[in-house]
Amino acid sequence: MENHKYAVVDIETTGHSSASGDRIIQLAIVFIENSKIVDTFTTFINPEKSIPFFIQDLTKITDKDVQHAPLFEVIGSKVLDLLQDHIFVAHNIHFDLPFLQKELQRVGLPKLVCKTMDTVEFTKLMFPNLFSYKLQDIATELHIPLEVAHRADDDALATGYLLLKCIERLESLPLKTIELLHKRSFQLKSNLSILFFDVLAEKRKQYDAAKYPMYRGIPLKEVEKEHAASHIFSISYPNTKELKTTLFLKGLPHFEERQGQFAFMDEIQYALEKRSETVCEAETGIGKTLGYLLPATIYGLTQQKPVIISTYTTHLIDQLVLEEIPKLTTILSIPIRVAKLKGMQHYIDLYRFWQHVQLDDESYDETFTIMQILVWLTITDEGDLTELNVSGGGQLFVDKIRKTSFSKAVEEREIDFYERALRKSEKCDILVTNHAMIMAERDRDKKLLSHGCAMIIDEAHQVIHASMSRKERIFSYTTWKYVLGQFGTLDTDHLLGNLALLHIPLALRIRLEKQFVEVVESFDQAISIIIRSVPTIKGHSKTTKRMSALEDLDLQASIFLIVASSLQTFILSAKSIITAYGNSKLDDQANVLLNEWEYWIRELEIKVSEWDEIFLQDEAVEAKWLEMDTRSIPGSLTIIKRSLNYQKDIKEALDPLRESGAVIWTSGTLTVPSNRHFITSQLGLSTNVPIHQYRAASDYYNGAELLIMEDMPDIKQVSQSDYIEAVAEAIVQTVLVTEGRCFVLFTSQDMLRKTVEIIQDTNLLEDYMLFAQGMTSGSRMRILKSFQRFSKSVLFGTNSFWEGVDVPGDALSVIIMVRLPFSSPDDPLYKKRAELLSVNGQNPFTAYSLPEAVLRFRQGFGRLIRSSNDKGVFIVLDRRIETKSYGSDFLQAIPNIPIKKVTLENMVLELENWYTNEG
């Protein structure tokens, strides 16, 4: 391969904008030739200004470090000389190179002229299944040394090693994959095509047809053939404490018995043997997962049928398969056959993907995503599209290649990832799936879970959400306009305009266009009527959010019928024309166009079904409401429909599975003190199903303390703005004394935003990184990762954020609960539930509102202590926890820890003493 010289550059700066006066404080270059690091250069640079505290926190570079360092004016010409005749490499080159160019320009030096390579772009291509592409996260996953992240010398060295790893991965790919990548590499944003060409030329010299199976010219990873050999092991459940301890120590040398774990295991074993149904609430600290896995695996092996384990999220499925079950394999010293099974739409349709590879791409995002998938297909075992980490634009392409039907050809069935997963699920000991698969089982012609011998449902309380999500329907204006926008008109380069390629007569195309225009006009008219029907808020409220129950709006069904009718007319015409003219012999381009039409018509049919269910069907037990933001109309318009008949839904889904064997429900939070059956009744379980509770050892929570602020104003007695000011003051004082690592939990997004804005306006926390749900961009997991990266950081979230968030160790030291987590009485979903309870003669507050809030309170507290070594303070600002009779329900719901009532002034002293003594 041709020898290129690389200069891998990283800079640390006082901020993001050279034009606004930010300066470089450290610069490092790593030089690479012949696939080896040959030299390095690093220097601090005096920025002639103070380094902001959050930059000091991030980089650990202080004003003292740069005090006697050279100015950029002094070293600029040397830096320019060093970089000449090299390919400029950086991790996110769009920051480092422009910033450096601006600095060169500022000191009167010429612009650096060079080829570039971005290791973010390169890594996304070569490792398309990494969770994150931040350098620190990549280094951890790929085992690249990175001693101190956000220091230019360490970052540049890590980036150099990363470049070499990416080149190594590229060289390992099959020839056909490299050819397909090279063809598209000229559309990339950095000059990676140089590398693709060099590796391709070298590969052609040494190529042998290797071990990669092909699908129509696309290389796939070779998967181990399925063996028909018997899988019988003689193993029995360890009935005594001594046998359990011996077994665990055999595989986990540092194992220590946890309080409740063995009793929990015995209950699981008893239920499995008796084929009974049971509920097991196991607090954090019990060792729940291994506690149910061990008896479940032994039972599955003896029955020679899989035990089905269901959990809520993809992350938890991966955690089971990649972390917990391997521990069990070590403990039992036998191979455990594990299978994962998700819904069909999670898997790639290879035929559809192959069709897209034949065509020219529409955009950079599509090109890039195709390249990522080409590499991914050579490394994936399961073909699960959730493994891919693609951009937002790339996700639109991924949606086009999801599997939606069973393969017809024998050749395709053999290599199809979904059908391979089905075959594997029938020959395993543990089958891991998700709650959504359980809820969908009764609707399948071919039952996928009927061959199990028992069912364990982890995160059992989330089955309620899975049921609601399955029957939830969401109308999104922007999604609808996106789907409708794919069709365009005859004079555009969209679906209607491209119909000419299928040789459809002009008269038919004009008729189809006319029908489509009627669809768009009736849809736009319906949206205008909906928006006009939303009542305006009286007074001088600054809130821009609107929420209204659909039944409260003055809407006539006729306008919705017109939209549905025009859509059905257009869809029928489109289908008949495509069927009639799509059967002629077509070239590749026309074939793909035909498939595009079929895909978008299918999407339109889904939208028609949603429209019908939301606007034209009414169930007795459902809530329908509208949400929008007046700053973005109609773009923000969303209408949600949720069925509240989930008890019946869950019962019907579980009844067939109950016939196969035991059903075991487990979670960390399944009860509340005032209503033991609050969750189980929503799960449709009889009160005859036993509920067992397993508590962590009393010393597990030795590091926890609860403080109640007794001088906070009563929100019922003061204005919201006064209350928010008091909340902001309490947060600021807490953060300053604890130096961050703080969660602030709200019940309202509006109150969260106003509080954050007040804190930002005061500049009292300017040295801290503030991350806020709904204000900071990025997904929940991305915000959480960012929060963990900074020691001086604060995270603001609502109910929906803190459920399921896990922050172990000293990444979290304080939780502030602004208000007890009751649902808003104005929430349409809550209002409908309350209405149904009242009709049945129940008190909505005691039967639903209070236990739901107590459960959330438990879950909020559960974020604080995730191991026996953790320490932290839980601060409640809502005085109702001591002034209302129901306050004791909240306090009884958490472990027995010290509880103190303090003023704001005393709270600061208490926190100072707490962290001094505990530190």
Summary of the structure (lengths in Angstrom):
residues: 919
radius of gyration: 30.2
end to end distance: 55.5
largest distance: 84.2
contacts: 2906
relative contact order: 0.07
helix: 50%
strand: 15%
